[in-house]
Amino acid sequence: MQLSGDGVFGQAGDRDEAIAVLRTAIETGVDHIDTAQYYGPGVVTELIRPALDPYPEGLALVSKFAARRDETGAVLPYDEPHELRHGIEDNLRTLGVEQLAAVNLRVMDNAAPAGRFFDQLAAMVAARDDGLIAGIGLSNISHDHLLRALEVTDIVCVQNSFNLAERKSLPVLRQCDRCGMAFVPFSPLGWPRSQHNAILTNSAVTTVARHHGATAGQVVLAWLLAIAPNVLLIPGTSSRTHLRENLAASALSLEQDEIIRLTDQFQ
């Protein structure tokens, strides 16, 4: 997402650096890239192919659908069943692949009738049965959404907003853990900017960071990895320096009292 322009709209400010970020990620062992056709729109998927094709064996390209951008950059629903299918096919063409490892159905209207959600799921199941996607994921969902989805199909991952200061999806995370599904927190460092700043400047976060000789961002990412075994991180970046900083968070082992202190700090 961060490889597109400001506001996730338009072209990347530095195309060469964006391509270098993608290549460096693969060189350093990253095997999961989260993207979407509406990032840009089309900008990120159009960067991934020239940067990485031919794709290394084992690389999971994961996308999400149900939204589009208009000419002003506004995010609009694009979630009718036939639109979901079109979005998947469009992504496959842009990336130059025959199948995506997983696709997240992003719920744009949490108050929509259950029948609409099941119709959308049916389109995803059809795409999986036709071999266009290997697994079905969900994004921006409630616990009830997840339980309803599991009544009709297997789900491989859930991508919801989740971080130190935003934990409304904790029941979803726990359900995913019980069912052996990946939980993929977006905005892991906080969003909007005010929440992001509040997390990274919090005294508990900065104290733990100093103790480990780490950055505040690395501590926040390490906390996410520590709270459940099924957390799969997708921190965004537009620079190789920040990429390496993010990856180093996986080697940061927080002490149990630090995990508790950080958790309690944002209750």
N, C-alpha and C positions, 0 to 999 in steps of 0.2 A: 504493500500500500504506500509506503514512504518513498518508493521509487518513482511515483508520479509527481505532478506539480503541487503547488500550494493548495491546501484544501482537498487533496486527493483528486485534483482536476488539472488537466493539461499535461504537457510534457515535463519530463524530469529536468531540473535545472542543469545537471551535468550528466549527459547521456553516457559518456565514457566511464565516469565513476559508477553509475548505476550498473552498467554491464560488469565492471570490475567487482562490485559488491556481490553480484550473483556468482561469478566465477570463483571468487575467494571463499564464499560460503561452501560451495561444493568441494573445493580443495581442502577445506578444514573439517570436512566430515558431515556437513549438513545434508540430510537426505529427505527433507520435507519442506516444500515451498508452498506457502499459502498465498493464493492470488484470487482475483475476481475480474471479470470482463469489464465491470463498471469502475474499476480503478483507472482513472484517466479521462474518459473511458478508453479501454483497449491498450493503454500505454504500457502497463506492466506486462501483460501477456505478450505484447509485441517486442518487449525487451528480453523476455525469458528465452524465446526461441533462438535468436541470433547469439545470445550469450552462452547457451548450454547445449544446443542441438549439435551433434547427436547426444541425447540425454544419457547420463551414466546409468548403469544397471542398478535398480533398487531405489531410484529417486521417485518419491511420491509427490506428484503434482496434484494439489487439492484446490478446488475453487468453490465459489459460492454464487448462488443465483437468486433471483426474485426482485432485483432492483436494476434501474438504469439511470443514466444521467441525461439531463436536457442540456441545451446550448449554454445555459448559465451556470451549470455545475450542480444544480439541485438534484437530489436523489429522489427518484420516483418509483412507485411500484411497477414491477414487470413480472407478475407472479401468477398469471393465468396458466393453467396446465400446458397449453401450447407454447406460451412464452418461455416457460421453464425449459421445455425441450429445445426450442430455438436457441436459448442461451447456452445450453450445453453443447449443441452442435457448433455454434459459433466459436466457443472456446476451444473445442477440439481442432477446428480449422486453423485458428490463430496460432495455437501451440504446436501444431503439426504432429499430433498424437492420435491414436485410435481409441484410447481409453484414459480417463482420469482416475487416479487412485481413489478419490472420494469427492463428492460434491455436497456442500452444505446448502440445504434449503433454508434461506433466511426468512423468518416470519416477519412480515412488514406491519401486520395488524394483529396484535395480541388479542383483540376483542372480536375478531372475525368468527363466524359460526364454525363449529367443529366440522361440518360437512365440507367447507371450503378447504380446511387443512387436509382432510382425507383425500380430496380430489388432487391437491398438490402432491401429496405423498404417492398417490397412484401414478402420477407422471414420473416421479423419481424411480419408483419400482420398475416401471416400463423401461426407462433408460438403462437401469441396471440389468434387467432381463435381456435387453438388446445388446449388451456388452459395451455401452458407451461409458459407463462408470462402474468401478469395482465395488464401491461402498456408498451408502447413503449417510449423510450427516445432517445435523440440524443447527441452526444458529438463531440467537435472539429469542429463545423459547422459555416457557415456564415449565415447572415440574409436571403440570397436567399435560402439556403438549408432549413431553417425553413419554409419559405413561400411555397416552393415546397412540402415539406412533409405534410403541413396542407391541401394541395389540395386533398390528398389521404387518410389521416388517422388522428386520434386524437394523439396528443403527450402529454405526462404527465410531462416531464421534459427535460431540456437541461443542459448539463454539459460542460462548456467551461472554459478556463483559464480567470481569472478575479481577479484583486486586485487593490490596490491603484495606482500602477505604470503601470498596464496593463489593459486598458479599451477599447480595440478595439471591444469587444463584447457588448458594451453598447446598441446598437440598438437591439441586440438579447435579452438582459435582458428586455428591454422595451416592446418588442413584446410578450415575455413570460408573462409579467405582464398584458398586455392588454387581453391576451387569458386565463388567470387564470392558467398558468403553472409554476411549480417550476423552478427557475434558480439556478443551483448548481455550484458555482465557484470552480474549482480545482486550486491548487497552490495559496490559498488565502493569504499566507504570502510572495509570490513571488518565482519565479524560473527563471533562475538558481540561484546559491548561491549568485552571485554578486547582483542580483536584490533583493533577500531576505535580504541581509545585508544592502543594500541601504534603504530599506523601514524601517527596524527595528531600524536603527541608525539615521534616519531623525530627525532633530531638532523639527519639528512640532509634529511628533509622540511621541517623548520622552517627550516633554513639556506637552502634553495632558495626557500621562501616569502618569507623576508625579502629575498632578493636581488631578487625580482620585485614586492615590495609586494603579495603575494597571501596568501590564507589557506592553511593546510595542506591543507584539503579541496580547494581549487582546484588545488593542485599534484598531488594524487593523481589527480584527474579528468583533468588535462592529461596526466599520464603515460600513462593508459589510452588517450587519444586518439592519443598519439604512437607507441605501440608497434606499431600495425597500422592500415591504412587502412579496415578493415571493422568497426571497433569502433563500436557504437551505444550511447550511454550512456542509462541510465534511473535517475539518482539521485533518490531519493524526498525529499519534503519536505512539511511541513504548514504552512509559512508563506511569504508572498510575499518576505520578506527573504531567506530561505534559497534560494528559487527563483532569485532574481536572482543570488545568489552562485554557485549551481551553473552557471547559464547563462554567466556571465562566464568560467568556466574554458575555454570554447571559444576564447577570444581570447588565452589564455596560451600563449605559444610557448616551450617549454623548449629549452635548448641541448643539443646531443648529449652533452656530457660530463655534464650534469645527469641526463639520461635513463639513462645508463650507471651513474652513481653511485647513483641511486635503485634501479635494478634490482639492482645488486650488494649493496646494503644489506640486502635481505631474502632473499638466497639461502639 
